[in-house]
Amino acid sequence: MFLIRNAIHEDVPQLLDMARTVHSNNLPPDADALGAIVEQSMKSFNGEASLDERTFTFVLVDDETGSVAGTSAIMARRGTSARPRLYLKVRRYEHYSEDLQDGQVQATVQLMEDVDGVTEVGGLVLPSSYRGCGKRLGSMLSRVRFSFMGLHPDWFMDRVVAEVMGVLTDDCQTKLWEHLGRRFINLSYQEADVFSRTSKEFITSLFPKDEIYISLMPPEARKLIGAVSPDATPALHMLSALGFKEVDEVDPFDGGPYLSVQRDSIPMVAATKILKLGPAGTPDGPEGFASVRVEGSFRCVRCPFTIEDDLLTLPGEAMKALQVTPGDTVGCTPEREHAGAVKSNSDVVPG
């Protein structure tokens, strides 16, 4: 059985191996950086971190072997006055000439700073060896985050965003950065990407504050604004099914689009309940997520369950994986597409 739990320090070597095969800001290929991410995540699950510092890193584990098979994350607040969330605002203008009786639509991009903050989901990494096995592990890693938000809605912002990875070349470069960012910041895409993990000042100081007409860039760069990597298409579909919609915001580095949704309108968030657990059974109800958080340790499985008289019934295998017994309180989230209607309550695949 596959289990999702919070990342722990013992996972760092396996996460490092995974990070060396993918491109993800949330999974840097550096043991010290990964160790710091895991440490901050453990404090967050323990309830010890402030809203501005809260990050949750989940790992997918084969419960029989203990092997880490994937990861995903939630950043409770992305965007503060000390560390703004940077994005390119995309605008379109209609221009028309009376003399020529002709016109055109011109698009611009402008660097913006979000200091009010949003919750951001990301870091969904599932190696190719675990895809296409029929267990829907990618969706499990993606959707667990919204089940967790439903358990602790007050830990997160009202607006949730997701950055979907843009199109990169085989050597992890992008012509958008070469024809836009690098004109003002003398760093390669990878150098700027790494540096931005610890500092945003170099971008806000060196990048123009005004709108830039993208028609001034070559076609191969223009077409990358809002384009989605083929590896990220499954993540885009999963997020769209949960109510996320594209907004006029793209990543300044690779041009990947941002998606946005109000937290409480996400069906899985709204449908999540915390119930008392009954004896093990053979439920015939909807499949969904069952989870438990005890003393900062989070464990979650996907399984069928039933609810009767506010008593939750799970299969014995799921109870064993969650390490729970009858009488414990357990979170549950129906997973069917319209979960809110249920009476019971990629290499890199970015979320």
Residue pairs with C-beta under 8 A, 6 or more apart in sequence:
1 63
1 64
1 301
1 317
1 318
1 321
2 60
2 61
2 62
2 63
2 69
2 135
2 137
2 140
2 301
2 302
3 60
3 61
3 62
3 63
3 299
3 300
3 301
3 321
4 58
4 59
4 60
4 61
4 140
4 141
4 144
4 299
4 300
4 301
5 58
5 59
5 61
5 297
5 298
5 299
5 300
6 41
6 42
6 45
6 56
6 57
6 58
6 59
6 296
6 297
6 298
7 15
7 37
7 38
7 41
7 42
7 57
7 58
7 59
7 71
8 38
8 42
9 35
9 38
9 39
9 42
11 38
11 59
11 68
12 31
12 34
12 35
12 38
13 31
14 67
14 68
15 27
15 34
15 38
15 59
15 68
15 71
16 29
16 30
16 31
16 34
18 27
18 68
18 70
18 71
18 125
18 127
19 27
19 28
19 29
19 30
19 34
19 125
20 29
21 127
21 347
22 125
22 127
22 346
22 347
22 348
23 165
23 168
23 172
23 347
23 348
24 123
24 125
24 348
24 350
25 122
25 123
25 193
25 196
25 197
26 37
26 57
26 73
26 122
26 123
27 34
27 71
27 123
27 125
28 34
28 37
28 194
28 197
33 197
37 55
37 57
38 57
40 49
40 53
40 55
41 55
41 56
41 57
41 73
42 296
43 49
43 53
44 53
44 54
44 55
44 56
44 76
45 56
45 293
45 296
45 297
45 298
46 295
46 296
47 296
49 55
51 76
51 77
51 155
51 157
52 76
52 77
52 80
52 117
54 75
54 76
54 77
54 155
55 73
55 74
55 75
55 76
56 73
56 74
56 76
56 145
56 148
57 71
57 72
57 73
57 123
58 71
58 72
58 73
58 141
58 144
58 145
58 148
58 298
58 300
59 68
59 70
59 71
60 68
60 69
60 70
60 71
60 126
60 130
60 137
60 140
60 141
61 67
61 68
61 69
62 69
63 321
69 126
69 127
69 130
69 137
70 124
70 125
70 126
70 127
70 130
70 137
70 138
70 141
71 123
71 124
71 125
71 141
72 121
72 122
72 123
72 124
72 125
72 141
72 142
72 144
72 145
72 351
73 121
73 122
73 123
73 124
73 145
73 351
74 119
74 120
74 121
74 145
74 148
74 149
74 156
75 119
75 120
75 121
75 122
76 119
76 155
76 156
76 157
77 117
77 118
77 119
77 157
78 85
78 114
78 117
78 118
78 119
78 120
78 161
79 85
79 113
79 114
79 115
79 116
79 117
79 118
80 115
80 117
81 115
83 200
84 113
84 114
84 115
84 200
84 204
85 113
85 114
85 115
85 117
85 118
85 120
86 111
86 112
86 113
86 114
86 200
86 203
86 204
86 252
87 111
87 112
87 114
87 249
87 250
87 251
87 252
87 258
88 109
88 110
88 111
88 112
88 225
88 249
88 250
88 251
88 252
88 255
89 109
89 110
89 111
89 112
89 248
89 249
90 107
90 108
90 109
90 225
90 226
90 248
90 249
90 250
91 107
91 108
91 109
91 110
91 211
91 248
92 105
92 106
92 107
92 108
93 105
93 106
93 107
93 108
94 103
94 104
94 105
95 103
95 104
95 105
95 106
96 102
96 103
97 103
106 213
106 215
107 213
107 214
107 215
107 225
108 211
108 212
108 213
108 214
109 180
109 211
109 212
109 214
109 225
109 250
110 209
110 210
110 211
110 212
111 203
111 204
111 207
111 208
111 209
111 252
112 249
113 204
117 157
118 157
118 159
118 160
118 161
118 260
119 149
119 156
119 157
119 159
119 160
119 161
119 263
120 160
120 161
120 162
120 163
121 142
121 145
121 160
121 161
121 162
121 351
122 162
122 163
122 350
122 351
123 350
123 351
124 138
124 141
124 142
124 235
124 346
124 348
124 349
124 350
124 351
125 346
125 347
125 348
125 349
126 137
126 138
126 141
126 346
126 349
127 347
128 346
128 347
130 137
131 137
131 138
131 349
136 302
138 234
138 235
138 238
138 349
139 238
140 302
141 351
142 235
142 238
142 239
142 351
143 238
143 242
143 268
143 289
143 335
144 289
144 291
144 300
145 351
146 242
146 266
146 268
146 269
146 333
147 268
147 272
147 288
147 289
147 291
147 300
147 331
147 333
148 291
148 298
148 300
149 155
149 156
149 160
149 263
149 266
149 269
149 272
150 268
150 269
150 270
150 271
150 272
150 331
150 333
151 272
151 274
151 291
151 293
151 331
153 263
153 264
153 269
156 263
157 263
158 262
158 263
158 264
159 260
159 261
159 262
159 263
160 244
160 260
160 261
160 262
160 263
160 266
161 247
161 249
161 258
161 259
161 260
162 235
162 239
162 244
162 258
162 259
162 260
162 350
162 351
163 251
163 256
163 257
163 258
163 350
164 228
164 229
164 232
164 235
164 236
164 239
164 256
164 257
164 258
164 259
164 350
165 228
165 229
165 231
165 232
165 235
165 254
165 256
165 346
165 348
165 350
166 174
166 176
166 224
166 227
166 228
166 229
166 250
166 251
166 253
166 254
166 255
166 256
166 257
167 174
167 224
167 227
167 228
167 229
167 230
167 254
167 255
167 256
168 174
168 229
168 254
169 175
172 189
172 190
173 188
173 189
173 190
174 189
174 224
174 253
174 254
174 255
175 218
175 220
175 221
175 224
176 221
176 224
176 225
176 253
176 254
176 255
177 188
177 189
177 192
177 253
177 254
178 189
178 221
179 217
179 218
179 221
180 212
180 217
180 221
181 189
181 192
181 207
181 252
181 253
182 188
182 189
182 192
184 206
184 207
184 208
185 192
185 202
185 203
185 206
185 207
187 195
189 253
189 254
192 202
192 203
192 253
193 253
195 202
196 202
196 203
196 253
203 252
207 252
214 221
214 222
214 225
215 222
224 254
224 255
225 250
225 255
226 246
226 250
226 255
226 256
226 257
227 255
227 256
227 257
228 236
228 256
228 257
229 256
229 346
229 348
231 346
231 347
231 348
231 349
232 256
232 346
232 348
232 349
232 350
234 349
235 346
235 349
235 350
235 351
236 259
238 351
239 259
239 351
240 259
241 337
242 261
242 266
242 267
242 268
243 261
243 265
243 266
243 267
244 259
244 260
244 261
245 259
245 260
245 261
246 257
246 258
246 259
247 257
247 258
247 259
247 260
249 257
249 258
249 260
250 256
250 257
250 258
251 257
251 258
256 350
263 269
264 270
267 337
267 338
267 339
267 340
268 333
268 334
268 335
268 339
270 339
270 340
271 333
271 334
271 339
271 340
271 342
271 345
272 331
272 332
272 333
272 345
273 307
273 331
273 332
273 333
273 344
273 345
274 329
274 330
274 331
274 332
275 307
275 310
275 311
275 312
275 329
275 330
275 332
275 345
276 310
276 311
276 312
276 327
276 328
276 329
276 330
277 311
277 312
277 314
277 319
277 324
277 325
277 326
277 327
277 328
277 329
277 330
278 311
278 312
278 313
278 326
279 313
279 326
280 313
280 314
280 315
280 316
280 319
280 326
281 306
281 313
281 314
281 315
282 315
283 303
283 304
283 305
283 306
283 313
283 314
283 315
284 304
284 306
285 304
285 305
285 306
285 307
285 313
285 344
286 304
286 305
286 334
286 335
286 336
286 342
286 344
287 302
287 303
287 304
287 305
287 335
287 336
288 302
288 303
288 304
288 305
288 332
288 333
288 334
288 335
288 336
288 339
289 300
289 301
289 302
289 331
289 332
289 333
289 335
290 300
290 301
290 302
290 303
290 305
290 312
290 314
290 318
290 322
290 330
290 331
290 332
291 298
291 299
291 300
291 301
291 322
291 330
291 331
291 332
291 333
292 298
292 299
292 300
292 322
292 323
292 324
292 328
292 329
292 330
292 331
293 299
293 331
299 321
299 322
299 323
300 322
301 318
301 321
301 322
302 335
303 314
303 315
303 317
303 318
304 315
305 312
305 313
305 314
305 318
305 332
306 312
306 313
306 344
307 313
307 332
307 344
307 345
312 330
312 332
314 322
314 330
319 325
322 330
324 330
332 344
332 345
333 339
333 345
334 342
334 344
334 345
336 342
